[in-house]
């Protein structure tokens, strides 16, 4: 289960319940949010779907504890294309 809690307009705390519970701090700039979603969904949905993307590729214990959302693309070049499709 993925829980996303808004800390402020650009920072979110994400709790992932798996075999081990992990907590992550994620930042999303307004520009990157607009680029990926066109403003069609709440930013919390983008964060949740991004974690679904990550969890399909690695265990929650391997996900960085603190990162900016664009960092995902450095590890998974297909991220941006896939997440944009998920937002449509």
C-alpha positions as CSV (number, residue, x, y, z in Angstrom):
1,X,0.0,0.0,0.0
2,X,1.2,3.5,-0.8
3,X,0.2,6.5,1.3
4,X,1.0,10.0,0.1
5,X,0.9,12.9,2.6
6,X,1.4,16.5,1.5
7,X,3.9,18.4,3.7
8,X,3.8,21.6,1.6
9,X,3.1,22.5,-2.0
10,X,6.2,20.8,-3.3
11,X,7.2,18.2,-0.7
12,X,5.4,14.9,0.1
13,X,6.0,12.1,2.6
14,X,5.3,8.7,1.0
15,X,4.9,5.6,3.2
16,X,5.1,2.2,1.4
17,X,3.9,-0.8,3.3
18,X,5.5,-4.0,2.0
19,X,7.4,-6.7,3.8
20,X,9.2,-3.8,5.4
21,X,7.5,-0.4,5.8
22,X,9.6,2.5,4.3
23,X,9.1,6.3,4.4
24,X,10.3,8.6,1.6
25,X,10.5,12.4,1.2
26,X,9.8,13.4,-2.4
27,X,9.9,16.9,-3.9
28,X,8.0,17.9,-7.1
29,X,8.5,21.3,-8.7
30,X,5.4,22.9,-10.2
31,X,7.1,23.0,-13.6
32,X,7.8,19.2,-13.6
33,X,4.3,18.5,-12.3
34,X,2.8,20.5,-15.2
35,X,5.2,18.9,-17.7
36,X,4.1,15.4,-16.7
37,X,0.4,15.9,-16.0
38,X,-0.7,19.1,-17.7
39,X,-2.4,19.8,-14.4
40,X,-5.1,17.2,-15.1
41,X,-4.6,15.3,-11.8
42,X,-3.6,16.3,-8.3
43,X,0.1,16.2,-7.6
44,X,-0.5,13.5,-5.0
45,X,-1.7,11.2,-7.8
46,X,1.5,11.8,-9.8
47,X,3.6,10.9,-6.7
48,X,1.5,7.8,-6.0
49,X,1.7,6.6,-9.7
50,X,5.4,7.3,-9.7
51,X,5.8,5.0,-6.7
52,X,3.7,2.3,-8.5
53,X,6.2,2.7,-11.4
54,X,9.1,2.2,-9.0
55,X,7.6,-0.7,-7.1
56,X,7.1,-2.6,-10.4
57,X,10.8,-2.4,-10.9
58,X,12.4,-2.6,-7.4
59,X,11.5,-3.3,-3.8
60,X,10.5,-0.4,-1.6
61,X,13.7,-0.9,0.4
62,X,15.7,0.0,-2.7
63,X,13.9,3.3,-3.3
64,X,15.9,6.4,-2.2
65,X,14.7,7.8,1.1
66,X,14.7,11.4,-0.2
67,X,14.7,12.6,-3.8
68,X,13.3,15.0,-6.4
69,X,10.9,13.3,-8.7
70,X,13.0,13.8,-11.9
71,X,15.7,11.7,-10.4
72,X,13.6,8.6,-11.3
73,X,14.4,9.2,-14.9
74,X,18.2,8.9,-14.2
75,X,17.7,5.3,-13.1
76,X,14.8,4.4,-15.4
77,X,15.0,6.3,-18.7
78,X,11.5,5.1,-19.6
79,X,9.9,6.8,-16.6
80,X,8.8,10.0,-18.2
81,X,7.2,8.3,-21.2
82,X,5.4,5.7,-19.0
83,X,4.2,8.2,-16.4
84,X,2.8,10.6,-19.0
85,X,0.9,7.6,-20.5
86,X,-0.4,6.8,-17.0
87,X,-1.7,10.3,-16.5
88,X,-3.8,10.3,-19.7
